[in-house]
């Protein structure tokens, strides 16, 4: 049982979708503290050869949880749709993708985190990722960082935790605890695929998954995404760690 855990991300990048697709269960951390400079409530999009950061207008106060966020104004839907239309109106598959995301923005949401999670869910659908999605708020876990992760994994009956390398620093202190519960930590290996983008400018990677969809359409984006995963099927090792 491979389980991965991460905060929700506003129209997530391909690296996060890669980790979710390699998991049997993905747990969304929807009730943890917000992180400044993170991609929980913002992401990077393509704008004429440059990276453009687009941030949801929310109350980013200190010591506030994701599920406590509120929108600052009522115009965020139209503002962000206008930005995305401006960024991608010349993309080959704009007419295929834009109506789909308009439907996502036009739904009613109780809070920003519900909207952000819905962008994740819609992204999974568009890339044909069928991983079981759960939320940390569904569990009664009040721990933090490594202890929180371990408790969620125990509840999910995991025997493998697929983690991004960014968590390596704080998980190191909990490796023995994981081993005592018969849970192995496997580090995600991700190589960013190169796909057709704007041919005028050099390729820009690390963008929201909407980028490949606008430039390649749903079917081709799925092909590129899953072909990239299949290339990584061989597990990679160093002296102490396993990569997947």
Steps between C-alpha positions, in 0.01 A plus 500: 500500500683810374378824660609856427406814693516866401327835541248587228644705217330751272491321161797280603820457303588171329739398779216479752274318254786255439518418872123460526488272195767273653294459819207282596374767740572873503417691819442873458623704798202733513513605868866596550655846530545698181855545375612829358677480164338159441271385219200426718309807379707606197688355205714587201361529148643576157486853366674566169818309583510602867387351829202687647395449862125510558381524863149462637387807702475350849569607858856376549533585868755330722397181684196433285403159368405416143143424600473844664583697186254750355493686171573871522254594228223358284672570169768229523325266254478751214845641577673164480305385196593827326868442583493141373321607182765766445785253559367219281260647244747422221570144618387230253252336740359807672149429372511146640639580847366843591127401515595213733678722750223763478265237641739446791508871584126542468411247768404612851767451768480525877862610525819553295637159603192332351564679171872417505426133568255499211776621265703199617208260446429641152870470411494133598196445280660674203812282528301181564652447847277267700680506836275487808486855646454560872534803728696543821194668655324162476742366764533601863872582485625804691874435462742705292743429216657153530267383775195618305619321186560178693158507664327560166692212344405265783134593459524445124661157560803595292816292476677739264509879527588670173652834597647795317864578572397829660380307807827314546636742759219467753421134429856390578430529874199266469645218290518261799137577586398415143697174509335396828163529323630305197472803273778559248583848373554517125615826343330620184710512187360745246644607168304783339370409151567730209187566296390728218472854632537838334750432221624860499657482848712244688304238694390607848450217751354483850171666408144415596364191325264727307796598284545164330122470464466836323791428267438128434138416577369230731590185302858601421556632853391165641733318261800716594423476872461121516786434261720706732389288798565175315856614428552531877366152588846368578568572866813702564730445796789669676677356804212556744192609311248365254352718225183446302 
